[in-house]
Amino acid sequence: MPLAASRLLILALAAFALAGCATRNEAPSDMGDDDAFCRQNGVAVGSPAYVACRKDRDVQRSNAITRANRAQRNLGEYMMQNPNRP
């Protein structure tokens, strides 16, 4: 295999590996569209209730991301402290 082809293969594998890291902090997919959620509940766009609804959704999303990050960190710590257990 030529040297250029092997370098290209290594770069492609590195890109795929790093792509998983890039999506780590995405919002949970079950949250859906905030605007559609608030409108569905009968809140008029631009009203104080709409702003409060969007703010509540932001807090919920932030809490979900925090829980996911904490669970990932706890799993990593467990794996480091118990290397012999599957």
C-alpha positions as CSV (number, residue, x, y, z in Angstrom):
1,M,0.0,0.0,0.0
2,P,1.5,3.4,-0.9
3,L,2.4,5.8,1.8
4,A,-0.2,8.4,0.8
5,A,-3.0,5.8,1.0
6,S,-2.0,4.6,4.4
7,R,-1.9,8.3,5.7
8,L,-5.3,8.9,4.2
9,L,-6.6,5.8,6.0
10,I,-5.1,6.9,9.3
11,L,-6.6,10.4,8.9
12,A,-10.1,8.9,8.1
13,L,-10.0,6.6,11.1
14,A,-9.0,9.6,13.3
15,A,-11.8,11.7,11.9
16,F,-14.4,9.0,12.7
17,A,-13.0,8.6,16.2
18,L,-13.2,12.3,16.9
19,A,-16.7,12.6,15.4
20,G,-18.0,10.7,18.4
21,C,-16.5,13.3,20.7
22,A,-18.0,16.2,18.7
23,T,-21.6,15.0,19.4
24,R,-21.1,14.3,23.1
25,N,-22.8,17.5,24.4
26,E,-25.8,17.5,22.1
27,A,-29.2,18.2,23.5
28,P,-31.3,15.1,24.2
29,S,-33.3,14.1,21.1
30,D,-36.5,13.5,23.1
31,M,-36.8,17.2,24.0
32,G,-38.0,18.1,20.5
33,D,-38.5,21.6,19.2
34,D,-39.0,24.2,21.9
35,D,-41.0,26.6,19.8
36,A,-43.4,23.9,18.7
37,F,-43.8,22.7,22.2
38,C,-44.6,26.1,23.6
39,R,-47.0,27.0,20.7
40,Q,-48.7,23.6,21.1
41,N,-49.5,24.5,24.7
42,G,-51.4,27.6,23.5
43,V,-48.7,30.2,24.4
44,A,-48.5,33.2,22.1
45,V,-45.1,34.0,20.7
46,G,-43.5,37.0,22.3
47,S,-45.7,36.9,25.5
48,P,-44.2,36.6,28.9
49,A,-45.6,33.1,29.2
50,Y,-43.8,32.1,26.0
51,V,-40.5,33.5,27.3
52,A,-41.0,31.5,30.5
53,C,-41.9,28.4,28.6
54,R,-38.7,28.7,26.5
55,K,-36.6,29.3,29.6
56,D,-38.1,26.3,31.4
57,R,-37.2,24.2,28.3
58,D,-33.7,25.5,28.4
59,V,-33.4,24.5,32.1
60,Q,-34.8,21.1,31.4
61,R,-32.3,20.5,28.5
62,S,-29.4,21.8,30.7
63,N,-30.4,19.4,33.5
64,A,-30.6,16.5,31.1
65,I,-27.2,17.2,29.7
66,T,-25.8,17.5,33.2
67,R,-27.3,14.2,34.2
68,A,-25.9,12.5,31.1
69,N,-22.4,14.0,31.7
70,R,-22.5,12.9,35.3
71,A,-23.6,9.3,34.4
72,Q,-20.7,9.1,31.8
73,R,-18.2,10.4,34.4
74,N,-19.5,7.9,37.0
75,L,-19.2,5.1,34.5
76,G,-15.6,6.1,33.7
77,E,-14.7,6.3,37.4
78,Y,-16.3,2.9,38.1
79,M,-14.3,1.3,35.2
80,M,-11.1,2.8,36.4
81,Q,-11.6,1.6,40.0
82,N,-12.8,-1.9,39.0
83,P,-10.6,-2.9,36.0
84,N,-11.2,-6.7,36.6
85,R,-15.0,-6.6,36.6
86,P,-16.9,-6.7,33.2
